[in-house]
């Protein structure tokens, strides 16, 4: 199975533990890749699509590997045309993810381009997560510096994009974060900056990816977050599974 994300650091976070989850199932034929520009928005991806400029770092987890390799100065179209993809994901820059007007027409045109270059691939929107209220990220003010408000805006923007864009589904990482925040889990889901994912947030997002791309339940997966009690993994797995089930498509 080959999976490509056209993303930024939030897709990088989501990919961090995913190869370990897949490896725990014994899958040896799984390649995970990320076209990476820090903070890249859909509009910027769209501009790069048009210009064919070699602006991306290509981050690759080869089959059976849990360490990432990188190649610099890659154009967006190159991996799309060079590999046969089973899934391609798109996402908005985190600070714009709850601003519905920022998605269009870029998500629609990127999806059409993906379908032209990789006609066999399913295209998914990765719903990113709301910031923690400890963050000093300047974009948080767009959402009244409220985690709940930001999540509601992201949910609405993704729902609109889902209607307007020819996609095959949504990876609900944002919903999984919000569910986990309402449980007894006391560890931070974000890093010290309050917006990138911690190891626990990376597990949540990776687990959502896992369920959507494999069709298997993360509850049956044997991977356990290293150096932490198994109960942490079990609770986060339940949160991710609940989010995917609740989202449906």
C-alpha positions as CSV (number, residue, x, y, z in Angstrom):
1,X,0.0,0.0,0.0
2,X,1.3,3.5,-0.9
3,X,0.1,6.6,0.9
4,X,1.1,10.2,0.0
5,X,0.2,13.3,2.0
6,X,0.4,16.7,0.4
7,X,0.8,18.6,3.6
8,X,3.1,20.3,6.2
9,X,4.2,19.6,9.7
10,X,0.8,18.4,10.8
11,X,0.9,15.6,8.3
12,X,4.5,15.0,9.5
13,X,3.2,14.6,13.0
14,X,0.4,12.3,11.9
15,X,2.9,10.1,10.0
16,X,5.4,9.8,12.9
17,X,4.1,6.6,14.5
18,X,2.0,5.2,11.7
19,X,4.7,3.0,10.2
20,X,5.1,1.4,13.6
21,X,1.4,0.7,13.8
22,X,1.5,-0.9,10.3
23,X,4.6,-2.9,11.1
24,X,3.0,-4.2,14.3
25,X,0.4,-5.9,12.0
26,X,3.2,-7.6,10.1
27,X,2.7,-5.5,6.9
28,X,5.9,-5.3,4.9
29,X,4.4,-3.7,1.8
30,X,3.6,-0.2,3.0
31,X,5.2,3.1,1.9
32,X,4.3,6.4,3.5
33,X,5.3,9.7,2.0
34,X,4.9,13.4,2.8
35,X,5.3,16.4,0.5
36,X,6.5,18.8,3.1
37,X,6.7,22.6,3.3
38,X,6.4,24.1,6.9
39,X,3.0,25.7,7.4
40,X,2.0,25.2,3.8
41,X,-1.6,26.2,2.9
42,X,-3.8,24.8,0.3
43,X,-3.4,28.0,-1.7
44,X,0.4,27.6,-1.6
45,X,0.1,23.9,-2.7
46,X,-2.1,25.1,-5.5
47,X,0.4,27.7,-6.6
48,X,3.2,25.1,-6.5
49,X,1.0,22.8,-8.6
50,X,0.6,25.5,-11.2
51,X,4.3,26.6,-11.2
52,X,5.8,23.1,-11.0
53,X,8.5,24.6,-8.8
54,X,10.7,22.2,-6.8
55,X,9.8,23.6,-3.4
56,X,9.1,20.4,-1.4
57,X,11.1,18.1,0.9
58,X,10.0,14.6,0.1
59,X,9.7,12.6,3.4
60,X,9.6,8.9,2.9
61,X,9.1,5.9,5.2
62,X,10.1,2.9,3.0
63,X,8.3,-0.4,3.4
64,X,9.2,-2.1,6.7
65,X,11.1,1.1,7.9
66,X,10.3,3.3,10.9
67,X,12.9,5.9,10.1
68,X,12.2,8.7,7.6
69,X,14.5,9.5,4.7
70,X,14.3,12.8,2.9
71,X,15.0,14.3,-0.6
72,X,15.0,18.0,-1.2
73,X,13.8,20.1,-4.1
74,X,10.9,18.0,-5.3
75,X,8.0,19.4,-7.4
76,X,4.5,18.5,-6.4
77,X,3.7,16.6,-9.6
78,X,6.8,14.3,-9.5
79,X,5.8,11.7,-6.8
80,X,2.2,11.9,-8.0
81,X,3.3,10.7,-11.4
82,X,6.2,8.5,-10.4
83,X,4.4,6.1,-8.0
84,X,1.0,4.3,-8.0
85,X,-0.8,5.6,-5.0
86,X,-3.6,3.9,-3.0
87,X,-4.4,7.1,-1.0
88,X,-3.5,10.7,-1.3
89,X,-4.3,13.2,1.5
90,X,-4.7,16.9,1.5
91,X,-5.1,19.3,4.4
92,X,-5.3,23.0,5.1
93,X,-2.6,24.9,7.0
94,X,-3.5,24.6,10.7
95,X,-4.2,28.3,11.3
96,X,-6.5,28.5,8.3
97,X,-8.2,25.1,8.8
98,X,-11.3,26.7,10.3
99,X,-11.6,29.5,7.8
100,X,-13.9,28.0,5.2
101,X,-13.2,30.6,2.5
102,X,-9.5,29.7,2.5
103,X,-10.2,26.2,1.2
104,X,-11.8,27.1,-2.1
105,X,-11.1,26.8,-5.0
106,X,-7.7,25.3,-4.0
107,X,-9.0,22.0,-2.5
108,X,-11.2,21.4,-5.5
109,X,-8.5,22.0,-8.0
110,X,-5.8,20.1,-6.1
111,X,-8.2,17.1,-5.9
112,X,-8.8,17.3,-9.6
113,X,-5.1,17.4,-10.3
114,X,-4.5,14.4,-8.0
115,X,-7.2,12.4,-9.8
116,X,-5.6,13.2,-13.2
117,X,-2.1,12.2,-12.0
118,X,-3.1,9.2,-9.8
119,X,-6.5,8.0,-11.0
120,X,-6.5,4.9,-8.9
121,X,-5.9,6.8,-5.6
122,X,-8.6,7.6,-3.0
123,X,-8.3,11.2,-2.0
124,X,-8.9,12.0,1.7
125,X,-9.0,15.3,3.6
126,X,-7.0,15.2,6.8
127,X,-8.9,17.2,9.4
128,X,-6.3,18.8,11.6
129,X,-6.7,19.6,15.3
130,X,-7.4,22.7,17.3
131,X,-4.6,24.4,19.2
132,X,-4.2,24.0,22.9
133,X,-5.2,27.1,24.9
134,X,-1.6,27.5,26.1
135,X,-0.4,28.3,22.6
136,X,1.0,31.7,21.6
137,X,0.4,31.0,17.9
138,X,-0.8,34.3,16.3
139,X,-3.5,32.5,14.3
140,X,-5.3,31.3,17.5
141,X,-6.8,34.8,17.8
142,X,-8.9,34.1,14.7
143,X,-10.8,31.7,16.9
144,X,-11.1,33.9,20.0
145,X,-8.2,32.0,21.5
146,X,-10.6,29.1,22.3
147,X,-9.8,25.5,21.6
148,X,-13.5,24.7,21.4
149,X,-14.3,27.5,19.0
150,X,-11.3,26.5,16.8
151,X,-12.5,22.9,16.7
152,X,-16.1,23.9,15.8
153,X,-14.7,26.1,13.0
154,X,-12.5,23.4,11.6
155,X,-15.4,20.9,11.7
156,X,-17.6,23.3,9.8
157,X,-14.9,24.1,7.2
158,X,-14.1,20.5,6.6
159,X,-17.8,19.7,6.2
160,X,-18.2,22.4,3.6
161,X,-15.0,21.2,1.8
162,X,-16.4,17.7,1.8
163,X,-19.5,18.9,0.0
164,X,-17.6,21.0,-2.5
165,X,-14.7,18.7,-3.2
166,X,-14.6,15.3,-5.0
167,X,-13.1,13.4,-2.1
168,X,-13.5,9.9,-0.8
169,X,-13.5,10.6,2.9
170,X,-12.1,12.4,5.9
171,X,-9.4,11.5,8.4
172,X,-10.9,13.0,11.6
173,X,-7.7,13.7,13.7
174,X,-9.3,17.0,14.9
175,X,-12.3,15.1,16.3
176,X,-10.1,12.5,17.9
177,X,-8.1,15.2,19.7
178,X,-11.3,16.8,21.0
179,X,-12.7,13.5,22.2
180,X,-9.4,12.8,24.0
181,X,-9.5,16.2,25.7
182,X,-12.8,15.2,27.2
183,X,-11.5,12.0,28.8
184,X,-9.4,11.4,31.9
185,X,-6.2,11.5,29.8
186,X,-4.0,14.0,31.6
187,X,-1.0,14.2,29.3
188,X,-0.7,17.0,26.8
189,X,-1.7,16.2,23.2
190,X,0.4,19.0,21.9
191,X,4.1,19.9,22.1
192,X,5.4,22.8,24.2
193,X,4.3,25.3,21.4
194,X,0.7,24.3,22.0
195,X,-0.1,23.5,18.4
196,X,2.2,20.7,17.0
197,X,1.4,17.2,18.2
198,X,3.1,15.6,21.2
199,X,3.9,11.9,21.0
200,X,0.3,11.3,22.3
201,X,-1.2,13.6,19.7
202,X,0.9,12.0,17.0
203,X,-0.4,8.6,18.1
204,X,-4.0,9.9,17.9
205,X,-3.6,11.3,14.4
206,X,-1.6,8.2,13.2
207,X,-4.4,6.0,14.6
208,X,-7.0,7.9,12.6
209,X,-4.9,7.5,9.4
210,X,-4.4,3.8,10.3
211,X,-8.1,3.1,10.5
212,X,-9.0,5.1,7.3
213,X,-6.3,3.6,5.1
214,X,-6.2,0.0,6.3
215,X,-9.9,-0.5,7.1
216,X,-8.8,-2.2,10.3
217,X,-9.6,-1.3,13.9
218,X,-6.7,0.4,15.9
219,X,-8.1,-1.4,18.9
220,X,-6.7,-4.7,17.6
221,X,-3.3,-3.2,16.8
222,X,-0.4,-4.4,18.9
223,X,1.8,-1.2,18.8
224,X,2.2,0.5,22.2
225,X,3.7,4.0,22.7
226,X,7.2,3.4,23.9
227,X,8.2,4.2,27.5
228,X,4.6,4.8,28.6
229,X,2.0,2.5,30.3
230,X,-0.1,0.5,27.9
231,X,-3.2,2.1,29.4
232,X,-2.2,5.4,27.7
233,X,-2.2,3.7,24.2
234,X,-5.4,1.9,25.0
235,X,-7.3,5.1,25.9
236,X,-6.0,7.0,22.9
237,X,-6.8,4.1,20.6
238,X,-10.4,4.2,21.8
239,X,-10.6,7.9,21.2
240,X,-9.3,7.6,17.6
241,X,-11.6,4.6,16.9
242,X,-14.5,6.5,18.3
243,X,-13.7,9.5,16.0
244,X,-13.5,7.4,12.9
245,X,-16.7,5.6,13.7
246,X,-18.5,8.8,14.6
247,X,-17.4,10.6,11.4
248,X,-18.6,7.8,9.2
249,X,-17.4,8.5,5.7
